[in-house]
Amino acid sequence: MILALETATTVASVAVVEEGKLRGEFFLNTTKTHSQLLMPLVDQLLRFIGRDITEMQGFAVAIGPGSFTGLRIGLATVKGMAQALGKPVLGVPTLDGLAHNVSGVSGLICPVLDARKNEVYTAVYESVGNKLKRLTDYMALSPRQLREKLGSFDRPVTLLGDAVERYQEYFADLNVRVAFQANRWPRAAQIACLAEKRLQKGDVDDLYMLAPLYIRRSEAEIRWEEKYGSLQQK
């Protein structure tokens, strides 16, 4: 059994998956911070499905890209549980989990998350059999740059993610479909499923080395460099 957390966006979700089956998932999109929600959600979910946290074989978390604060909260929570119970920890890229919401559709799959500063976090995937193949790096691009990237593939594209509505006009001249609203958000259930497959292969992460996948630098790092200069130059 895998317990997974997804905190990369405004959504907070927790899920338990056992042998490929979803045992339960809580999914909330509220104004409360993830630090207020996560452990109460975990406790209630385990109680509702009649499981104890000691029964978990591993703990999984979405590592990003996404909200810098949200990612740190999710990662710290999972690491704390894994360390306390001596269980493996597994990090799953947010975009991989999100793309699996529409796994199996024809053409390309393109998750699009709001990165602010008029940019999106994204990657491009395609379904190959019953698996997803990632065709690009994880990227932070302007909507215009993403439009050019997708246009170069010249294939139908399914868009999903929290930035779709905001930037949909940029893709109007492409052969795009937009996933249903319910499928546009990252889900802990997908993180758990992907993590369980890794755990079955013995592919786990180092508890102390696992870090968020930010893609670009935080505001704090940028301001530090502007004030004090690059640390690499010293």
N, C-alpha and C positions, 0 to 999 in steps of 0.2 A: 504494500500500500504506500502511496505517495501523497503527502500533503503539500500543496503548492499555493504560493501567494503571487498575485499580480498587482503591482502598485505603480506601474510606469506612467499612468495617466491620471485623470481625475477619478477614474473608476478604481474601487478597491474590490478585489474578489479573492475568495479562498475556495479550494476544491480538494476533494479526496478521490483518487482513482485507484482501483484495485484490479489488477489483471486486465487492463484495458477498458474496464467498465467504470463509468462515472458513478460514484456512490453518493455524492452530494456536492453542491456548489452554492455559495452565497455571492451575490453580485450587487454592489451598491454604487450609485453615482450621486454623491451628496456633497455638501459644502464642508463637511467635517474632514479633518486631516486624517491621513492614513494611520498615524500613530494612535489616534483615538479609536479607530475601528478594528484594527487587525486582530488583536488578541481576543476581544469579545466575539468577533466573527468566528475565529478558530474554535473557541470554547463551545459556542452554540452549535456550530456545524458538527463537531464530534459528538456532542450530546444527542443531536437529532438523528444521526446515523448509527448511534450505539457503538461508537468506537472510542478507544482511549489513545491519547497521543503516544503512549509507549508502544503501541502496535504498529506505528508507522515504520516502514523500512528505509525511508529517506525523506528529505525535505527539499523542495524545489522552489525556485524564485525566478521571476523575469528580471533579467539583468540590464535591460535597456536595448536601444536608446529610449529616452523618455524624460520625465521630470527628474531633475537631479535629486531633489529632496525625496520624492517618492521612492526612487530606486534605492537610496541609502537606507530608508526606513524598512523597506521590504527585505533587503539583504541582511541588515542587522538583526531583524526579527528571526529570519530563517537560520542564520548562523548561530544565534543564541539557542534555539531549540535543538539544532543538530549537535552542537557542542555539549549541551546539558545531557542529552540522551545518548551521545556517542554514536550517532547515525550519520550516513553520508549526506552531503549537500550537493545539489545540482543546479547550475545556472543555465537558463534558456533565454536566448535573445528574444526580446519582445516582438520583433517583426516576424520571426519564425512562427511564434505562437499565433499571432494575429492572422497571418496568411493561411494557417490551417483552418480558420473559420469557414473558408470557402474551398477547401481542398477538393479536387475532383472536377472543378469547372473547366471548361475548354478555354484555350487561349492563355493569356498571361494573368497573373495575380499580383496586384501592387498595393500593399498596405501603405497608408499615408498618415503619419502622425504629426501633429502640430509641434514644430520645434521653435516657434516664435521667431522674431526677427525676419519675418516673411520667408521662412524656410520650413521644409518638412523633413522628417526622418523617413527613409524609405528603402526598399529593395525590390527587386523584380523576381518573381518565381513562376514556375510552370509545373503542372501535375504530370508526373511520369509514372504510369501505373497507379499504385496506391500510395505513392510518396510524392513529396514536393522537392523540386530541385531549385536551388537559388541560382539565378543567372548573373547577378551583379554583387558588388560589395554592399555592405550597409552604408548608406549615404545620408548626408545632410545637404539638400539642394534647394534652390528657389523653385517655386512651382513652374516657372518658365523653363528652367533647366530640366526638370523632370518631364515636362511635356515633350521636349526635344529628345530626351532619352527614350521615352515610350514610342514616339513617332518613328525612331530608327528601327524598331522591331517590326513595325508594320503588321501587327497582329491584334486581335481583339483583346481588351484588357478589362479585368474586373477590379474596381477600386473599392477600398474599405479603409476605415480608420477615422479618427476624430477630426481630421483636417479636410475630409472629402467635401463637405458642404461649403466650407469657406473658400476652397480653391477650385471647385468643380468647373467653373467657367474657363479655366486655362486648358481644359481637356475637351472642350465642346466639339472641336473639329476632328477628334480621334474616335475610333470605334471602341467606346468605353461603355461599360455597364457599372452600375453602382450597387453594391451589396445591400440587402435589406438592413434597415436600421439596427435590428437586434444583432446582426452579425458584424457590425462595424467596430465593436469595442474589443480590446484585449480581454481574454478570459483565462482565469486560473486553471480551468479544466484542460485547456490545450497545453498549458505549461506542464501540468501534471502528466498528461499522456506522453508528451515528448520526453520528459525526464524519466518516466518509467521504462521506456524503451532503452534509454542509455543505461539505466541501472541494471537492467537485465543482461547487458553486455559487460558489466563491471566498469563502465566508463563514468567515473564520478570526479568531482572537482575537489581541489585542495581547499579545506575550510578557511585557511588563512590567506591564500593567494587569490581566491575568487573575488573579483571586483566588478563594479558596474561598467557596462559598455556605453560610454558617453558619446562617442563619435567626435564631438567637438568639445572645446574647453568650456568650463563654466565661467559665469560672469566674474566670480571672485578671482579666478586665474588670470583673466584678461585684465582686470583692474590692477592686480598685483604687478603684471608685466609692464603695464603702462606707467606705473608709479616707480617701480624698482628695476625694471629691465628683465630680460629673460634669465631664468636661473641657469639655463644651459650655457650661457655666455660667461658665467662666473666660475 
